[in-house]
Amino acid sequence: MKYIVTPEEMRQADYDTIIKLRVSERQLMEVAGKECFNIIQSRYPDFKSKKFLVVCGKGNNGGDGIVLSRFLASQDVSLDLVYLGNESELKQDNIQNLKSLRQFISLGTSLRIFEADEGIPEIIKKGKYDFIIDAILGTGYRKSDHPDGIKRTELNNPFLPFLSEKELEKQGTSIKTNQSSPKEKLVNEAIQTVNILQNLNRSIVISLDLPSGLDAKSGIAQMETVQATLTIALGYPKTGYFFADGVKLSGEIVCADIGITDRLLPKNKIKWVDSNFVSENLPSRNREANKTTGGKVLVIAGSQEVSQSQIGAAVLTALGAINSGASYICVSAPSSSFNIFHTQVPEAILIDQNPSSILDKAKWANAIVIGPGFGRSSEKVNLMADILKQLLNNVSIRKPLVIDGDALYTISEMGLLNQLNFENVILTPHHGEFAKLLGLNSNYIEIEKLTLSRTFVNRFKANLLLKGPTTVILSNEESYFVTNGNENLATAGTGDVLSGMIASFAAQGCQIIHAAAISSFIMGKAVSLVSLKSRYPSASQIAQSIGFIISS
């Protein structure tokens, strides 16, 4: 299983490796540089005939770049190295590695070393390079918790850092970061130089551990940031690769094993969902199974009024459940839609949206999904609130439950978070819905997505699936990232299909957190498959391909 870490978790693992396992920083740096060299050598067999530029900062990331440069120089590669600042400002290990590197010059190698204290030398800016190694900032960079321009307009909220009364008086004013120091300007110039040279020469840019300028946790680019062709993750991938700007700026991600053991990671470490995880957790149907033992799903969804209809949401949810293996589907929908529904999903049993009928079927079901397209009229909101309270707070009928769409809206609108028991429940909001649940501006979700998600899960003892380019799935004990989706999932109805899938796998015996993880991964595979045939695939096309993905 592959793991993903926050920068704080990575720093702790580095520290523990040094303190508990007695591995020195210089040893870690040596292994990192060597592993980066091995990856370059493996991926680009003709690297010896190419020209390299290595740009190094003053810290450990720069030290990794210097060690990598030594291995490149040993292969007589044409190489220019620039380090930012003067030599006296470098860490002692970096100074020693730089001295070792300089010895190659006396051997007649094609190596030049430049000190960039006042600025990047013009000879570098006018150079032509096939490869540029970005070793400027690395994982340690985080300019601010709140990028310039984000406004704190909310009163104190349990999901936000506490502000004093004096600070709250300044509501509506941007939280400003300090003006750039001369050293920050030098870093900015270095990053700009990398990007300009990349565009001029079509250079391959390889970032060591993180594209410089990117926030390693949130993935937000708060300054000029390197556009990497390839990012070599040292030890473990960082969360910032998968959020916000990091999705585009990180390029391809390759992991370098630098000898940090998984045992040093936190208990609830983030697991990177892949096909092996899906294979291990995908339920299989027993030979003796029948329609009442192979997974019974109750779908409470859809609305139909004179002015509009959202029956399609219920149809898509049912299709998601059926195509992912549920053997018996009951849909609670408006009775006026029954004839239409039967033509779309003939496999489904239909009941109306009477609370008594719903609660009776809830006792029958193995898992329930509630909310897609249910409606937001005052009548529907009150009905939804009543159903949620009975489903979640009645121990005798509590089942694995997927909460989506208008059920999330009702919880937010009616302030029900503190009134419901979320045991064995998963909430599946997108960013806007999650912001509404927390009572926050949606900008905060982007900045502190993982922290806010973990706080929410811990506070309400719930499971959470937060949709996005990277799907974040959390419980109190487990964390998962699903990263194989693409932009074609951003179309109406795909969330309904996903909810049906989660309920289906939960009905077939999966833990609900695992059901969410494997459903999200399968959805990513399905949309990629359908995208080969249709430039803009619909949710119904994706739903129909699920069975093929599962069986392949």
C-alpha positions as CSV (number, residue, x, y, z in Angstrom):
1,M,0.0,0.0,0.0
2,K,1.3,3.5,-0.9
3,Y,1.0,6.3,1.6
4,I,0.6,10.1,1.3
5,V,1.8,12.5,3.9
6,T,1.3,16.1,5.0
7,P,4.5,18.1,5.3
8,E,4.1,18.0,9.1
9,E,4.0,14.2,9.0
10,M,7.0,14.1,6.7
11,R,9.0,16.4,9.0
12,Q,8.1,14.2,12.0
13,A,9.2,11.1,10.1
14,D,12.5,12.8,9.2
15,Y,13.1,13.8,12.7
16,D,12.3,10.3,14.1
17,T,14.6,8.7,11.5
18,I,17.4,11.0,12.7
19,I,16.8,10.8,16.4
20,K,15.3,7.4,17.0
21,L,17.1,5.4,14.2
22,R,20.4,7.4,14.4
23,V,20.4,8.1,10.7
24,S,22.2,11.5,10.0
25,E,20.8,14.3,7.9
26,R,23.8,13.9,5.6
27,Q,23.0,10.2,5.2
28,L,19.4,11.0,4.2
29,M,20.6,13.6,1.8
30,E,23.1,11.2,0.2
31,V,20.4,8.5,-0.3
32,A,17.9,11.1,-1.7
33,G,20.5,12.4,-4.2
34,K,21.4,8.9,-5.3
35,E,17.8,7.8,-5.7
36,C,17.0,10.9,-7.7
37,F,19.9,10.1,-9.9
38,N,18.7,6.4,-10.3
39,I,15.3,7.6,-11.4
40,I,16.7,10.0,-14.0
41,Q,19.1,7.4,-15.3
42,S,16.2,4.9,-15.6
43,R,13.7,7.2,-17.2
44,Y,16.0,9.0,-19.5
45,P,18.6,6.5,-20.8
46,D,20.2,9.2,-23.1
47,F,20.8,11.6,-20.2
48,K,24.6,11.6,-20.6
49,S,24.3,13.5,-23.9
50,K,22.1,16.2,-22.4
51,K,22.8,19.5,-20.7
52,F,21.6,20.0,-17.1
53,L,20.9,23.0,-15.0
54,V,20.6,22.4,-11.2
55,V,19.2,25.3,-9.1
56,C,19.7,24.8,-5.4
57,G,18.4,26.7,-2.4
58,K,20.1,27.0,1.0
59,G,18.3,24.2,2.8
60,N,18.1,20.4,2.7
61,N,16.3,20.5,-0.7
62,G,19.3,22.3,-2.1
63,G,21.6,19.8,-0.4
64,D,19.7,17.0,-2.3
65,G,20.3,18.9,-5.5
66,I,24.1,19.2,-4.8
67,V,24.4,15.4,-4.1
68,L,22.4,14.7,-7.3
69,S,24.8,17.0,-9.2
70,R,27.8,15.0,-7.9
71,F,26.3,11.7,-9.3
72,L,25.6,13.5,-12.6
73,A,29.1,14.9,-12.7
74,S,30.5,11.4,-12.1
75,Q,28.9,10.4,-15.5
76,D,30.6,13.4,-17.2
77,V,27.3,15.1,-17.8
78,S,27.4,18.7,-19.0
79,L,26.2,20.5,-15.9
80,D,25.7,24.0,-14.5
81,L,24.8,24.3,-10.8
82,V,23.5,27.5,-9.2
83,Y,23.1,27.9,-5.5
84,L,21.2,30.8,-4.0
85,G,23.0,33.0,-1.5
86,N,26.7,32.9,-0.7
87,E,28.5,29.8,0.5
88,S,28.7,31.0,4.2
89,E,24.9,30.9,4.3
90,L,24.7,27.2,3.4
91,K,24.2,24.4,5.9
92,Q,27.4,22.7,6.9
93,D,26.5,19.5,5.1
94,N,25.8,21.4,1.9
95,I,29.1,23.2,2.1
96,Q,30.9,19.8,2.4
97,N,29.0,18.3,-0.5
98,L,29.7,21.4,-2.6
99,K,33.5,21.1,-1.9
100,S,33.3,17.4,-3.0
101,L,31.5,18.5,-6.2
102,R,34.1,21.1,-7.0
103,Q,36.8,18.5,-7.2
104,F,35.2,17.3,-10.5
105,I,36.2,20.6,-12.1
106,S,39.9,19.7,-11.7
107,L,39.2,16.5,-13.6
108,G,38.2,18.4,-16.7
109,T,34.5,17.6,-16.5
110,S,31.8,19.8,-18.1
111,L,30.8,21.3,-14.7
112,R,30.3,24.9,-13.8
113,I,29.3,26.2,-10.4
114,F,27.7,29.6,-9.8
115,E,27.0,31.5,-6.6
116,A,23.8,33.6,-6.9
117,D,23.9,36.0,-4.0
118,E,22.8,39.2,-5.8
119,G,20.8,37.5,-8.5
120,I,20.8,34.7,-11.1
121,P,23.8,35.1,-13.4
122,E,23.0,36.3,-16.9
123,I,25.0,33.4,-18.4
124,I,22.5,31.1,-16.8
125,K,19.5,33.1,-18.0
126,K,20.8,32.8,-21.6
127,G,21.7,29.1,-21.4
128,K,20.1,26.3,-23.2
129,Y,19.3,23.2,-21.1
130,D,17.6,19.9,-21.8
131,F,17.0,19.2,-18.1
132,I,16.4,21.6,-15.2
133,I,16.5,20.3,-11.7
134,D,14.5,22.3,-9.2
135,A,16.0,22.0,-5.7
136,I,15.1,25.4,-4.5
137,L,12.6,25.2,-1.7
138,G,11.1,21.7,-1.2
139,T,8.5,20.5,1.3
140,G,9.4,23.0,4.0
141,Y,8.0,26.0,2.2
142,R,4.7,27.5,3.5
143,K,4.4,31.2,3.2
144,S,1.2,31.7,5.1
145,D,-1.8,29.9,6.4
146,H,-4.0,32.3,4.5
147,P,-2.8,33.6,1.1
148,D,-3.1,37.3,0.5
149,G,-6.6,38.2,-0.6
150,I,-8.5,35.6,1.5
151,K,-10.8,37.5,3.8
152,R,-11.8,36.5,7.3
153,T,-15.4,37.6,7.5
154,E,-16.8,34.9,9.7
155,L,-17.2,35.1,13.5
156,N,-15.3,32.6,15.6
157,N,-16.2,29.1,14.3
158,P,-15.0,25.8,15.8
159,F,-13.5,24.9,12.5
160,L,-11.3,28.0,12.2
161,P,-8.3,29.2,14.3
162,F,-9.6,31.4,17.2
163,L,-9.4,35.1,16.8
164,S,-9.5,37.6,19.7
165,E,-12.2,40.2,20.0
166,K,-9.6,42.8,18.8
167,E,-8.8,40.7,15.7
168,L,-12.5,40.1,15.0
169,E,-13.0,43.9,14.9
170,K,-10.9,43.9,11.7
171,Q,-13.4,41.6,9.9
172,G,-13.5,42.1,6.2
173,T,-9.8,43.1,5.9
174,S,-7.4,40.8,4.1
175,I,-4.9,38.9,6.1
176,K,-1.6,40.3,4.7
177,T,1.7,38.5,4.4
178,N,4.9,40.3,5.0
179,Q,6.6,42.1,2.2
180,S,9.2,40.0,0.3
181,S,12.7,40.1,1.7
182,P,15.8,40.3,-0.6
183,K,16.2,36.5,-0.2
184,E,12.5,35.9,-1.1
185,K,13.1,38.1,-4.2
186,L,16.1,35.9,-5.1
187,V,14.0,32.8,-4.8
188,N,11.3,34.3,-6.9
189,E,13.9,35.2,-9.6
190,A,15.2,31.7,-9.5
191,I,11.7,30.2,-10.0
192,Q,10.9,32.6,-12.8
193,T,14.2,31.7,-14.5
194,V,13.4,28.0,-14.4
195,N,10.0,28.6,-15.9
196,I,11.3,31.0,-18.6
197,L,14.1,28.6,-19.6
198,Q,11.6,25.7,-19.7
199,N,9.3,27.6,-22.1
200,L,12.2,28.8,-24.3
201,N,14.0,25.5,-24.6
202,R,11.1,23.0,-23.9
203,S,13.3,21.7,-21.1
204,I,12.2,18.8,-18.9
205,V,11.9,20.2,-15.4
206,I,12.4,17.8,-12.5
207,S,11.4,19.0,-9.0
208,L,13.0,17.3,-6.1
209,D,10.2,16.6,-3.5
210,L,8.0,19.5,-4.5
211,P,7.7,22.2,-7.2
212,S,9.2,25.2,-5.6
213,G,6.6,27.8,-4.6
214,L,3.8,25.2,-4.0
215,D,2.4,24.8,-0.5
216,A,3.2,21.1,0.4
217,K,-0.1,20.7,2.3
218,S,-2.8,22.6,0.5
219,G,-1.4,22.6,-3.0
220,I,-2.0,26.3,-3.3
221,A,0.6,28.3,-5.3
222,Q,1.0,31.5,-3.3
223,M,3.9,32.9,-5.4
224,E,5.6,32.2,-8.7
225,T,5.8,28.4,-8.8
226,V,7.8,25.9,-10.8
227,Q,5.8,24.0,-13.4
228,A,7.3,20.5,-13.1
229,T,7.4,17.9,-15.8
230,L,8.2,15.4,-13.2
231,T,8.2,15.6,-9.4
232,I,10.3,13.1,-7.5
233,A,8.6,12.5,-4.1
234,L,11.3,11.9,-1.5
235,G,10.1,9.3,0.9
236,Y,6.3,9.8,0.3
237,P,4.0,11.8,-1.9
238,K,2.8,15.0,-0.3
239,T,-0.8,16.0,0.0
240,G,-0.1,19.3,-1.9
241,Y,0.4,17.3,-5.2
242,F,-3.2,16.4,-5.2
243,F,-5.0,19.6,-4.2
244,A,-5.7,22.9,-6.0
245,D,-2.7,24.1,-8.1
246,G,-0.6,21.1,-7.2
247,V,-2.7,18.9,-9.5
248,K,-1.4,20.8,-12.6
249,L,2.0,22.0,-11.3
250,S,3.4,18.7,-10.0
251,G,3.4,16.9,-13.3
252,E,4.1,13.2,-13.2
253,I,4.8,11.9,-9.7
254,V,7.5,9.3,-9.0
255,C,8.4,8.1,-5.5
256,A,12.0,7.7,-4.3
257,D,12.5,5.4,-1.4
258,I,15.0,7.1,0.9
259,G,14.9,4.6,3.7
260,I,12.2,6.1,6.0
261,T,10.1,3.3,7.4
262,D,6.2,3.3,7.3
263,R,6.3,2.5,11.0
264,L,7.2,6.2,11.7
265,L,4.0,7.5,10.0
266,P,0.9,8.2,12.2
267,K,-1.6,5.5,12.8
268,N,-4.3,7.1,10.6
269,K,-2.0,7.6,7.7
270,I,-3.4,8.5,4.3
271,K,-3.6,5.5,2.0
272,W,-3.3,6.0,-1.8
273,V,-6.1,3.9,-3.3
274,D,-5.0,1.8,-6.3
275,S,-6.3,-1.3,-8.2
276,N,-4.7,-3.7,-5.7
277,F,-6.7,-2.1,-2.8
278,V,-9.9,-2.4,-4.9
279,S,-9.2,-6.0,-5.7
280,E,-8.6,-6.8,-2.0
281,N,-11.8,-5.1,-0.8
282,L,-14.2,-5.7,-3.6
283,P,-17.1,-8.0,-2.4
284,S,-17.8,-11.2,-4.3
285,R,-21.2,-12.8,-4.6
286,N,-21.6,-16.2,-2.9
287,R,-22.6,-19.1,-5.1
288,E,-25.6,-19.7,-2.9
289,A,-26.7,-16.0,-3.0
290,N,-30.2,-14.9,-4.0
291,K,-31.8,-11.6,-4.5
292,T,-32.4,-11.2,-0.8
293,T,-28.9,-12.1,0.3
294,G,-26.8,-10.4,-2.4
295,G,-27.2,-6.8,-1.2
296,K,-30.5,-4.9,-0.6
297,V,-30.4,-1.2,-1.2
298,L,-33.0,1.4,-0.3
299,V,-32.7,4.6,-2.4
300,I,-34.6,7.7,-1.0
301,A,-34.3,10.2,-3.8
302,G,-36.0,12.2,-6.5
303,S,-38.8,14.8,-6.7
304,Q,-41.5,15.7,-9.2
305,E,-43.4,18.9,-9.2
306,V,-45.4,20.8,-11.8
307,S,-42.5,23.2,-12.4
308,Q,-39.6,20.8,-12.3
309,S,-38.6,17.1,-11.9
310,Q,-35.4,15.6,-10.4
311,I,-36.4,12.0,-11.0
312,G,-33.2,11.5,-13.0
313,A,-31.2,11.8,-9.8
314,A,-33.0,8.8,-8.3
315,V,-32.6,6.9,-11.6
316,L,-28.9,7.5,-11.7
317,T,-28.5,6.5,-8.0
318,A,-30.4,3.3,-8.7
319,L,-28.3,2.5,-11.8
320,G,-25.1,3.1,-9.7
321,A,-26.3,0.5,-7.2
322,I,-27.5,-2.1,-9.7
323,N,-24.4,-1.9,-11.9
324,S,-22.1,-2.3,-8.9
325,G,-23.7,-5.6,-7.9
326,A,-26.7,-4.9,-5.5
327,S,-29.2,-7.7,-6.1
328,Y,-32.3,-6.0,-4.8
329,I,-33.2,-2.3,-5.2
330,C,-36.1,-0.4,-3.6
331,V,-36.5,3.3,-4.6
332,S,-38.6,5.7,-2.6
333,A,-39.7,8.3,-5.1
334,P,-42.9,10.4,-5.8
335,S,-45.7,8.1,-6.9
336,S,-46.4,10.3,-9.9
337,S,-43.0,9.2,-11.3
338,F,-43.5,5.4,-11.0
339,N,-44.5,4.8,-14.7
340,I,-41.5,6.8,-16.0
341,F,-39.2,5.2,-13.5
342,H,-40.1,1.7,-14.5
343,T,-39.1,2.4,-18.1
344,Q,-35.7,3.5,-16.9
345,V,-35.0,1.0,-14.1
346,P,-37.3,-2.0,-14.5
347,E,-35.3,-3.9,-11.8
348,A,-36.3,-1.5,-9.1
349,I,-39.2,-1.9,-6.6
350,L,-40.9,1.5,-6.1
351,I,-42.5,2.9,-2.9
352,D,-43.7,6.4,-2.3
353,Q,-42.1,8.9,0.0
354,N,-44.3,8.3,3.0
355,P,-42.2,8.2,6.2
356,S,-44.0,5.0,7.4
357,S,-43.2,3.2,4.1
358,I,-39.6,4.4,4.1
359,L,-39.0,3.2,7.7
360,D,-40.5,-0.2,7.0
361,K,-38.2,-0.6,4.0
362,A,-35.2,0.7,6.0
363,K,-35.6,-2.4,8.3
364,W,-35.5,-4.6,5.2
365,A,-32.5,-3.0,3.5
366,N,-28.8,-3.8,4.1
367,A,-27.8,-0.2,3.2
368,I,-29.5,3.1,2.4
369,V,-28.7,6.2,0.3
370,I,-30.7,9.3,0.9
371,G,-30.8,12.8,-0.7
372,P,-30.1,12.9,-4.5
373,G,-32.7,15.2,-6.1
374,F,-35.1,15.0,-3.1
375,G,-36.0,18.6,-3.4
376,R,-35.6,21.8,-1.4
377,S,-39.1,23.1,-0.9
378,S,-40.0,23.8,2.7
379,E,-42.3,20.7,2.7
380,K,-39.5,18.5,1.3
381,V,-36.9,19.9,3.8
382,N,-39.2,19.2,6.7
383,L,-39.9,15.7,5.4
384,M,-36.2,15.0,4.9
385,A,-35.4,16.2,8.5
386,D,-38.0,13.9,9.9
387,I,-36.7,10.9,7.9
388,L,-33.1,11.6,8.8
389,K,-33.8,11.8,12.6
390,Q,-35.7,8.5,12.5
391,L,-33.1,6.7,10.4
392,L,-30.0,8.0,12.3
393,N,-31.3,8.1,15.9
394,N,-33.4,4.9,16.0
395,V,-31.0,2.2,17.0
396,S,-33.4,-0.6,15.8
397,I,-33.2,0.5,12.2
398,R,-29.8,2.0,11.9
399,K,-28.0,0.8,8.7
400,P,-25.0,1.8,6.7
401,L,-26.2,5.1,5.2
402,V,-25.0,7.4,2.4
403,I,-26.0,11.0,2.8
404,D,-25.8,13.1,-0.4
405,G,-27.4,16.0,-2.2
406,D,-30.5,17.5,-0.7
407,A,-30.1,15.5,2.5
408,L,-26.9,17.5,3.1
409,Y,-28.8,20.7,2.2
410,T,-31.4,19.8,4.9
411,I,-28.8,19.1,7.5
412,S,-27.1,22.5,6.9
413,E,-30.4,24.4,6.5
414,M,-32.0,23.0,9.6
415,G,-28.8,22.9,11.7
416,L,-29.0,19.2,12.4
417,L,-25.4,18.3,12.7
418,N,-25.5,18.2,16.5
419,Q,-28.9,16.4,16.5
420,L,-28.0,13.3,14.5
421,N,-26.0,10.1,15.3
422,F,-23.6,9.6,12.4
423,E,-22.4,6.1,13.3
424,N,-21.9,4.0,10.2
425,V,-22.9,7.0,8.1
426,I,-20.9,8.6,5.3
427,L,-21.6,12.2,4.1
428,T,-20.5,12.9,0.5
429,P,-20.4,16.7,-0.1
430,H,-18.6,18.7,-2.7
431,H,-16.7,21.8,-1.6
432,G,-19.7,24.1,-1.6
433,E,-21.8,21.7,0.4
434,F,-19.0,21.1,2.9
435,A,-18.5,24.8,3.4
436,K,-22.3,25.2,4.1
437,L,-22.1,22.3,6.6
438,L,-19.3,24.0,8.4
439,G,-20.7,27.5,8.1
440,L,-17.5,28.7,6.4
441,N,-16.6,30.6,3.2
442,S,-15.7,28.0,0.6
443,N,-12.2,29.6,0.2
444,Y,-11.3,28.1,3.6
445,I,-12.1,24.6,2.4
446,E,-9.5,25.0,-0.4
447,I,-6.8,26.3,2.0
448,E,-7.3,23.8,4.8
449,K,-9.2,21.0,3.2
450,L,-7.5,18.1,5.1
451,T,-7.4,19.8,8.5
452,L,-11.1,20.8,8.3
453,S,-12.1,17.4,7.1
454,R,-10.3,15.7,10.0
455,T,-11.8,18.1,12.5
456,F,-15.3,17.4,11.1
457,V,-14.8,13.6,11.3
458,N,-13.4,13.7,14.8
459,R,-16.1,16.0,16.1
460,F,-19.2,14.2,14.7
461,K,-17.8,10.7,14.6
462,A,-18.8,10.4,11.0
463,N,-17.3,9.2,7.8
464,L,-16.7,11.8,5.1
465,L,-16.2,11.7,1.4
466,L,-15.2,15.1,0.1
467,K,-15.4,15.3,-3.7
468,G,-12.9,17.1,-5.9
469,P,-10.1,16.4,-8.4
470,T,-8.7,14.3,-5.5
471,T,-11.4,12.6,-3.5
472,V,-10.7,12.7,0.3
473,I,-12.3,9.8,2.3
474,L,-11.9,9.9,6.1
475,S,-13.1,8.1,9.2
476,N,-11.8,8.4,12.7
477,E,-9.4,5.5,12.0
478,E,-8.7,5.5,8.3
479,S,-7.8,8.0,5.6
480,Y,-7.8,7.5,1.8
481,F,-7.0,9.6,-1.3
482,V,-8.5,8.6,-4.7
483,T,-6.6,10.5,-7.4
484,N,-7.6,8.7,-10.7
485,G,-10.6,10.8,-11.6
486,N,-10.6,13.4,-14.4
487,E,-12.4,16.6,-15.4
488,N,-15.2,14.6,-17.1
489,L,-16.5,13.6,-13.7
490,A,-17.5,17.3,-13.3
491,T,-20.9,16.7,-14.9
492,A,-24.4,16.5,-13.4
493,G,-25.4,13.1,-12.0
494,T,-22.0,11.5,-11.4
495,G,-22.4,12.1,-7.7
496,D,-25.7,10.3,-7.7
497,V,-24.1,7.3,-9.4
498,L,-21.3,7.3,-6.8
499,S,-23.8,7.4,-3.9
500,G,-25.6,4.3,-5.4
501,M,-22.3,2.5,-5.7
502,I,-21.3,3.2,-2.1
503,A,-24.6,1.9,-0.8
504,S,-24.4,-1.2,-3.0
505,F,-20.9,-2.2,-1.8
506,A,-21.9,-1.5,1.8
507,A,-25.0,-3.7,1.3
508,Q,-22.8,-6.5,0.0
509,G,-20.7,-6.4,3.2
510,C,-18.0,-3.8,2.8
511,Q,-17.2,-1.4,5.6
512,I,-18.7,1.9,4.5
513,I,-15.4,3.7,4.4
514,H,-14.0,0.9,2.1
515,A,-17.1,1.0,0.0
516,A,-16.5,4.7,-0.6
517,A,-12.9,4.3,-1.5
518,I,-13.4,1.5,-4.0
519,S,-16.5,3.2,-5.5
520,S,-14.5,6.4,-6.1
521,F,-11.7,4.5,-7.7
522,I,-14.0,2.5,-10.0
523,M,-15.8,5.7,-11.0
524,G,-12.4,7.1,-12.1
525,K,-11.7,4.1,-14.2
526,A,-15.2,4.2,-15.6
527,V,-15.0,7.8,-16.7
528,S,-11.6,7.2,-18.3
529,L,-13.0,4.3,-20.3
530,V,-16.1,6.2,-21.5
531,S,-13.9,9.2,-22.3
532,L,-12.2,7.1,-25.0
533,K,-15.5,6.9,-26.9
534,S,-17.2,10.2,-25.9
535,R,-15.5,13.6,-25.5
536,Y,-18.1,14.6,-22.9
537,P,-19.5,11.5,-21.3
538,S,-22.8,11.6,-19.4
539,A,-23.5,10.2,-16.0
540,S,-25.7,7.5,-17.4
541,Q,-22.9,6.4,-19.8
542,I,-20.5,6.2,-16.9
543,A,-23.1,4.2,-14.8
544,Q,-23.5,1.7,-17.6
545,S,-19.7,1.1,-17.8
546,I,-19.3,0.3,-14.1
547,G,-20.0,-3.4,-14.4
548,F,-17.4,-3.8,-17.1
549,I,-14.8,-2.1,-14.9
550,I,-15.6,-4.3,-12.0
551,S,-15.3,-7.5,-14.0
552,S,-12.1,-6.6,-15.8
